[in-house]
Each structure stands twice: as structure tokens, then as C-alpha cells.
Amino acid sequence: MDYQFITSDEALKSICSELGREKIIAVDLEADSMHSFTEKICLIQIAGARQAYLVDPFLITDFSPFSRILEAPDIIKVFHGSDFDVRSLDRELSVEIQNLFDTEIACRFLNVKERGLGALLKAHFNVHVDKRFQKVDWSRRPLKEDMIAYSVGDVANLIELHDLLRDQLDNMGRLAWAREEFELQTRVKYEANHQPPLFKRFKGAGKMDNRTLAVLEGLLRLRVDLARKKDLPLFKIMSNQSIMGMALERPRGIKNIIDSRLLSKKQAGMYGARCLEAIKTAMALSHGELPSYPRTRMPRKNPRVLERITRLKKMRERCSVSIGMEPGFLINNNLITAVAFANPGDRDALLDIDSMRHWQVDALGDHILTALNGCA
């Protein structure tokens, strides 16, 4: 597909005028999450029916023409795995996309097992995608020719892929189901990652005592501070495994850190003293100053609720096979638990349950109610 670089506000305004006459466009983003502390959009790829555009966001000051295209309800915007893109566009452009079509979500409704864009392009168009470009630094300029080819390739076939998947969804009577999920996807918002307490986002923190949580929080805040100053992603400062190990073992010296392989010799030389200081500070906190992990008090699962959960999970397994959709996507465990507690008596009551989709009631409503009616 032919492509054009867009490096000025005037050029962006011009191509958006052309895109405004399209019925469908493909969109993708490249970012630098693997290379920088503050993640940013580094390239915007757009494709119409015949032409692709590579927008350099570092050279654009006025994105309003592009925002209007994204918000236009009469233009289909095709993304693949759009969650990251939607959140990034919300963060940087404060835009809410209208008429989104997500090819990855569409594949879930079609029970496609290999849903990566590379796998789909190979299966449908015999196009090979080089995965190494997913980890390159897209913030560096100038972009290399092979990076440009990769970025154009990401959007070159998305419109045709949309056509294939839309027809399959329509033939299976699932296009309305998918559109409901697409619309919900447009509502996701960017969430800042570095808001304290940081341990709330750290896997395994919920099982720690309060003193260990204090040590963990101190180490996590230190890592954020170091990463921000060096403009590096967190994992390039210290791994989660290293943070967890130091929080649990609470080393008292650099030698202890190295001998226990909590940090490499190089990391210990750069960050070891600061880690020890963070641990010492946390250990000196009074009992009243210690953090606690926030707990959501859940209603007690009495025997009747447990029976409903069991029957609903068995129902899900049967329907997963007969409908042809993955169990966890069809209805997840949290929603099954909510249904078991609510014990709805009809479809309207089912829809009143938080997070229940209309398509789920269409697909499973009668099965859910039958399963609940069979309980004691």
C-alpha cells in the first residue's frame, strides 16, 4: 500500500479532510513503553481504501482534525486489540472513539484461537509479520525503512480483515453482539500507573503482612523515582522478582543482596544502598504508620450460593462447546458469582446485574435461568 508521511499540522488537516469522506479507516499506534518511563505515542498509522498515512506525533501540535475523524459516528474505525490504543488516545488526545470495530474482539465471537494480528494476516492474506519490531524504540528518529514497512503493514490489510470478520459475524447472527462489546471498548479510560499505594498493583501483595507491605511500598517508590530520573521503564531498573525478594528477605547489606541474588552486582552497585535505606525506613515505622492492603468485604457464600456457582460453571462449560466461544469470554467467574448471589428470576433481572451484557443474556439467558431453577 502506498504511504505518505505526515509531519505538519497543515498536512494532517489536509489528509483528515480526505479521510472524512471515507466510510471506513484502519488505525494503529506505536509507542515506547519498552524504552521510556513516561509512555507516549510515537507513530500513528492510518489507512483508507487506497492510501496509508504515517503521522509523526512529535511534529504535530494540533490533533483536532484527527480527533474529529475518530469521533465521527459515520466512519468505521478498525483497530486490532484496541484496549491499549483507546487508552493511549484518551491520555494524549482526550478523545472518545465512535463506531469502533476491533478485529481481535470479533475473533473472540468467532472462536478463533490464534487471534494475534500476525497470525490473522498470515492465515487470511499470507502476510508475514516480523515480531521483532514490537520491541524496537519507536521514539527514535529517523525511522528505518524496515520499521516503516512494518508500520504500514499493520494497517494495510485491516479493512479487508474487517470485511471478512464482519461477514462471518453477520452470518452467525453475532454482529450485534460484537458491536455491543466494541461500544463498551470505546469507554475505557487511561489510568495512571504510579499512584500510591503502589503495592495495590503488585502481584502477591495481598498475601503480605503490614510490615512487609511497608517494605514493598518503599522499594516500589524507590524504583519509580529512579526510573523517572533515568527515563527508563520500571523493569529496566529492577525486576518485580527482585523487589519481591528484597521485601520478603529484607537484606541488611550489599553483600547479602548479591549473595542472595536479589540484584546483579551492577544493580547492587547502582541501587543497593538506596534499597537498604528504603528497607531500613520501612522497618522503623511505628505500627500505626504501617499500610494495610485494601479488602473488599464480600458477602458470605452460603451453601445455596455455592450450589448456584457450581451449576452455573457446569452450564458455562456446556454452552461454551455448543455456542463455540471460550468459557471465560462467554461469562467470567466474577459475573457468575454475581449472578449466583442475585439469583435473578427472569431476563430483565439478569440485565440489572452489573457488567451483564445484552449479548450474554441473548446467548445464555435461558440456560442461566434453567440452571438457577434447578437449585434447591
VMD Tcl script that draws the C-alpha trace (Angstrom):
set ca {
  {0.00 0.00 0.00}
  {1.25 3.50 -0.85}
  {2.01 5.64 2.18}
  {2.61 9.26 2.98}
  {4.43 10.78 5.95}
  {2.51 13.48 7.79}
  {4.82 15.87 9.57}
  {2.88 19.13 9.90}
  {-0.45 20.45 11.15}
  {-1.35 21.54 7.62}
  {-0.69 18.09 6.18}
  {-2.72 16.41 8.94}
  {-5.63 18.77 8.32}
  {-5.47 18.01 4.61}
  {-5.47 14.24 4.91}
  {-8.21 14.33 7.55}
  {-10.35 16.22 5.05}
  {-9.86 13.27 2.68}
  {-10.40 10.69 5.41}
  {-13.66 12.39 6.33}
  {-15.07 11.13 3.03}
  {-14.16 7.51 3.77}
  {-16.70 5.05 5.11}
  {-14.07 3.00 6.92}
  {-10.45 3.53 8.00}
  {-7.85 1.43 9.83}
  {-5.87 2.83 12.77}
  {-2.87 1.61 14.77}
  {-0.35 3.16 17.14}
  {3.27 2.55 18.04}
  {4.56 3.61 21.46}
  {7.75 3.43 23.51}
  {6.61 1.57 26.64}
  {9.63 -0.74 26.40}
  {12.10 2.14 26.39}
  {10.82 5.11 28.42}
  {9.35 5.83 31.83}
  {6.60 8.09 30.52}
  {4.92 6.16 27.75}
  {3.94 8.17 24.69}
  {2.53 7.63 21.22}
  {5.42 7.63 18.75}
  {3.64 6.93 15.49}
  {0.03 6.92 14.26}
  {-0.78 4.70 11.30}
  {-3.97 5.34 9.34}
  {-5.19 3.60 6.21}
  {-8.07 4.37 3.91}
  {-9.16 2.29 0.95}
  {-6.06 3.02 -1.17}
  {-3.59 5.10 0.84}
  {-1.79 4.78 4.18}
  {-0.58 7.68 6.30}
  {2.14 7.68 8.93}
  {1.60 10.58 11.32}
  {4.62 11.72 13.34}
  {3.07 12.98 16.61}
  {6.33 14.64 17.64}
  {5.87 17.18 14.84}
  {2.14 17.82 15.23}
  {0.72 20.48 17.56}
  {-2.95 20.43 16.53}
  {-4.58 16.98 16.54}
  {-8.15 18.28 16.43}
  {-8.73 17.25 12.76}
  {-7.74 13.67 13.62}
  {-9.82 13.73 16.80}
  {-12.87 14.73 14.75}
  {-12.29 11.74 12.45}
  {-12.09 9.38 15.44}
  {-15.28 10.86 16.89}
  {-17.21 10.77 13.60}
  {-20.08 8.27 14.06}
  {-20.46 7.58 10.32}
  {-16.87 6.36 9.80}
  {-15.91 2.85 10.96}
  {-12.55 2.82 12.75}
  {-10.87 -0.60 12.57}
  {-8.35 -1.47 15.28}
  {-6.81 -4.74 16.37}
  {-6.59 -5.30 20.14}
  {-7.70 -1.73 20.73}
  {-7.53 -1.51 24.53}
  {-4.01 -0.03 24.57}
  {-4.79 2.29 21.66}
  {-8.05 3.57 23.15}
  {-6.38 4.30 26.49}
  {-3.42 6.00 24.79}
  {-5.66 8.21 22.67}
  {-7.69 9.10 25.76}
  {-4.48 10.03 27.61}
  {-2.99 12.18 24.87}
  {-5.96 13.47 22.86}
  {-8.87 13.15 25.35}
  {-10.85 11.60 22.53}
  {-13.69 9.06 22.66}
  {-13.76 6.93 19.53}
  {-17.09 6.38 17.82}
  {-18.02 3.39 15.60}
  {-15.05 1.21 16.55}
  {-14.53 -2.28 15.13}
  {-11.94 -4.39 16.96}
  {-10.76 -7.37 14.90}
  {-9.37 -9.15 17.98}
  {-12.69 -8.91 19.83}
  {-14.50 -10.01 16.67}
  {-12.36 -13.13 16.63}
  {-13.47 -13.98 20.17}
  {-17.07 -14.12 18.99}
  {-15.97 -16.35 16.11}
  {-14.00 -18.71 18.40}
  {-10.72 -18.01 16.60}
  {-7.91 -19.44 18.73}
  {-4.94 -17.63 17.15}
  {-6.06 -14.00 17.43}
  {-2.75 -12.15 17.15}
  {-2.61 -9.78 14.19}
  {0.38 -11.63 12.76}
  {-1.47 -14.94 12.85}
  {-4.58 -13.43 11.23}
  {-2.64 -11.72 8.45}
  {-0.78 -14.94 7.69}
  {-3.96 -17.03 7.73}
  {-6.06 -14.73 5.54}
  {-3.54 -12.89 3.34}
  {-0.33 -14.96 3.58}
  {1.41 -11.88 5.00}
  {4.34 -12.43 7.38}
  {4.76 -10.01 10.31}
  {8.19 -9.65 11.90}
  {7.54 -9.62 15.65}
  {10.92 -8.06 16.46}
  {9.52 -4.65 15.57}
  {7.11 -4.86 18.51}
  {10.08 -4.22 20.82}
  {12.04 -1.57 18.93}
  {12.30 2.02 20.14}
  {9.70 3.87 18.07}
  {10.66 7.22 19.59}
  {13.99 7.28 17.71}
  {14.28 9.25 14.50}
  {14.76 8.77 11.65}
  {12.65 5.64 11.34}
  {14.37 2.84 9.45}
  {12.91 1.56 6.20}
  {12.04 -1.84 7.65}
  {10.25 -0.17 10.57}
  {8.24 1.92 8.12}
  {7.31 -1.19 6.13}
  {6.19 -2.93 9.35}
  {4.08 0.03 10.47}
  {2.34 0.31 7.10}
  {1.74 -3.43 7.10}
  {-0.09 -3.18 10.42}
  {-2.93 -1.21 8.81}
  {-2.69 -2.19 5.12}
  {-4.94 -5.25 5.47}
  {-7.14 -4.27 8.42}
  {-10.05 -3.01 6.31}
  {-10.16 -6.22 4.28}
  {-9.86 -8.23 7.50}
  {-12.78 -6.23 8.89}
  {-14.88 -7.15 5.84}
  {-14.16 -10.86 6.28}
  {-14.86 -10.91 10.01}
  {-17.95 -8.72 9.76}
  {-19.46 -11.08 7.18}
  {-18.72 -14.09 9.39}
  {-20.28 -12.39 12.41}
  {-23.32 -11.45 10.36}
  {-23.73 -14.99 9.03}
  {-23.58 -16.37 12.59}
  {-26.03 -13.78 13.91}
  {-23.38 -12.31 16.21}
  {-22.68 -8.92 14.65}
  {-24.93 -7.11 17.14}
  {-23.20 -8.99 19.97}
  {-19.80 -7.83 18.80}
  {-20.96 -4.26 18.27}
  {-22.10 -4.07 21.89}
  {-18.62 -5.13 23.01}
  {-16.98 -2.67 20.60}
  {-19.05 0.19 22.02}
  {-18.08 -0.74 25.57}
  {-14.44 -0.81 24.50}
  {-14.65 2.84 23.41}
  {-15.45 3.83 27.01}
  {-12.25 2.58 28.63}
  {-10.08 5.32 30.08}
  {-6.39 5.77 30.72}
  {-5.39 5.05 34.31}
  {-2.18 6.49 35.75}
  {0.13 3.67 36.80}
  {2.18 5.34 39.50}
  {-0.38 6.47 42.06}
  {0.37 5.36 45.64}
  {-0.02 2.99 47.27}
  {1.93 1.21 44.55}
  {1.54 -2.21 46.17}
  {-2.11 -2.29 45.07}
  {-0.91 -3.12 41.55}
  {1.81 -5.55 42.64}
  {1.06 -9.26 42.28}
  {1.31 -11.07 45.60}
  {0.93 -8.00 47.81}
  {-2.48 -9.15 49.05}
  {-0.84 -12.03 50.92}
  {1.73 -9.88 52.74}
  {1.61 -8.70 56.35}
  {1.57 -4.97 57.04}
  {5.30 -4.67 57.80}
  {6.25 -6.43 54.57}
  {3.82 -4.21 52.69}
  {5.64 -1.16 54.07}
  {8.97 -2.51 52.84}
  {7.45 -3.36 49.47}
  {5.94 0.12 49.11}
  {9.26 1.76 49.94}
  {11.09 -0.30 47.32}
  {8.40 0.30 44.70}
  {8.50 4.06 45.26}
  {12.29 4.00 45.03}
  {12.09 2.15 41.70}
  {9.60 4.68 40.32}
  {11.83 7.57 41.43}
  {14.90 6.01 39.80}
  {13.01 5.15 36.61}
  {11.59 8.66 36.32}
  {15.02 10.25 36.72}
  {16.63 7.91 34.20}
  {13.60 7.95 31.87}
  {13.56 4.16 31.75}
  {10.71 1.65 32.13}
  {10.48 0.07 35.57}
  {11.70 -3.36 34.50}
  {15.00 -1.86 33.30}
  {15.70 -0.62 36.84}
  {14.73 -3.66 38.92}
  {12.51 -6.63 38.17}
  {9.38 -7.44 40.15}
  {11.12 -10.62 41.26}
  {13.98 -8.60 42.76}
  {11.55 -6.25 44.51}
  {9.57 -9.19 45.91}
  {12.73 -10.93 47.12}
  {14.02 -7.87 48.96}
  {10.63 -7.18 50.53}
  {10.46 -10.71 51.90}
  {14.12 -11.22 52.86}
  {14.89 -7.65 53.99}
  {18.68 -7.81 53.38}
  {20.92 -5.77 55.65}
  {23.93 -5.26 53.44}
  {25.10 -5.06 49.84}
  {26.91 -8.42 50.17}
  {23.68 -10.01 51.37}
  {21.85 -8.59 48.32}
  {24.45 -10.00 45.93}
  {24.87 -13.37 47.68}
  {21.11 -13.88 47.70}
  {21.00 -12.90 44.00}
  {18.36 -10.29 44.72}
  {20.19 -7.88 42.40}
  {23.08 -8.26 40.00}
  {26.45 -6.86 41.05}
  {25.92 -3.93 38.68}
  {22.43 -3.20 40.06}
  {23.65 -3.59 43.63}
  {26.42 -1.07 42.95}
  {23.96 1.43 41.48}
  {20.89 0.91 43.65}
  {21.84 -1.31 46.59}
  {22.47 1.46 49.14}
  {19.17 3.15 48.26}
  {17.32 -0.16 48.60}
  {18.82 -0.78 52.02}
  {17.82 2.73 53.09}
  {14.25 2.16 51.91}
  {14.07 -1.14 53.82}
  {15.50 0.45 56.98}
  {12.99 3.32 56.79}
  {10.07 0.91 56.44}
  {11.28 -1.24 59.32}
  {11.43 1.85 61.57}
  {7.77 2.77 61.04}
  {5.52 2.50 64.07}
  {2.66 0.00 63.99}
  {0.15 2.81 63.40}
  {2.07 4.01 60.34}
  {2.05 0.66 58.57}
  {-0.07 0.34 55.44}
  {-2.73 -2.32 55.04}
  {-3.98 -3.99 51.91}
  {-7.48 -2.78 50.98}
  {-10.01 -5.57 51.29}
  {-13.39 -5.76 49.63}
  {-15.82 -7.33 52.02}
  {-17.65 -9.96 50.03}
  {-20.97 -11.44 51.14}
  {-20.55 -14.87 52.61}
  {-21.13 -17.70 50.15}
  {-23.72 -19.84 51.84}
  {-24.39 -23.41 50.60}
  {-27.16 -22.25 48.25}
  {-24.91 -19.67 46.59}
  {-22.12 -22.24 46.25}
  {-24.54 -24.67 44.61}
  {-25.61 -21.99 42.13}
  {-21.98 -21.20 41.28}
  {-21.27 -24.88 40.66}
  {-24.31 -25.30 38.42}
  {-23.58 -22.08 36.54}
  {-19.99 -23.15 35.83}
  {-21.16 -26.50 34.51}
  {-23.70 -24.67 32.36}
  {-20.91 -22.43 31.05}
  {-18.78 -25.40 30.02}
  {-21.67 -26.96 28.10}
  {-22.61 -23.70 26.40}
  {-19.00 -22.92 25.57}
  {-18.94 -26.04 23.42}
  {-22.40 -25.66 21.87}
  {-22.09 -21.91 21.19}
  {-18.44 -22.06 20.22}
  {-16.91 -19.38 22.45}
  {-14.23 -19.50 25.12}
  {-15.74 -20.01 28.62}
  {-14.06 -17.01 30.23}
  {-15.22 -14.67 27.50}
  {-18.72 -16.12 27.42}
  {-19.15 -15.32 31.13}
  {-16.31 -14.88 33.62}
  {-16.12 -16.14 37.19}
  {-16.82 -12.76 38.77}
  {-20.05 -12.42 36.81}
  {-21.05 -15.99 37.63}
  {-20.61 -15.19 41.32}
  {-22.68 -12.01 40.97}
  {-25.45 -14.00 39.26}
  {-25.34 -16.64 41.98}
  {-25.82 -14.01 44.69}
  {-28.53 -12.10 42.81}
  {-30.43 -15.28 41.86}
  {-32.46 -13.48 39.13}
  {-35.84 -14.84 38.18}
  {-36.09 -13.52 34.63}
  {-34.12 -11.89 31.82}
  {-34.85 -8.34 32.99}
  {-33.41 -9.18 36.41}
  {-30.37 -10.66 34.69}
  {-29.76 -7.40 32.82}
  {-29.90 -5.49 36.11}
  {-26.74 -7.27 37.26}
  {-23.69 -5.02 36.93}
  {-21.43 -5.88 33.95}
  {-24.00 -8.19 32.35}
  {-24.14 -7.61 28.58}
  {-27.25 -7.83 26.43}
  {-25.46 -10.31 24.18}
  {-24.75 -12.54 27.17}
  {-28.44 -12.59 28.06}
  {-29.25 -13.40 24.42}
  {-26.72 -16.23 24.35}
  {-27.08 -17.60 27.89}
  {-30.19 -16.13 29.48}
  {-32.41 -19.19 29.29}
  {-29.54 -21.50 30.25}
  {-28.72 -19.38 33.30}
  {-32.31 -19.28 34.48}
  {-32.70 -23.04 33.98}
  {-29.53 -23.70 35.96}
  {-30.74 -21.48 38.82}
  {-34.19 -23.04 38.81}
  {-32.60 -26.44 39.28}
  {-31.05 -25.43 42.59}
  {-32.63 -26.33 45.89}
}
mol new
graphics top color blue
foreach p $ca { graphics top sphere $p radius 0.5 }
foreach p [lrange $ca 0 end-1] q [lrange $ca 1 end] { graphics top cylinder $p $q radius 0.2 }
display resetview
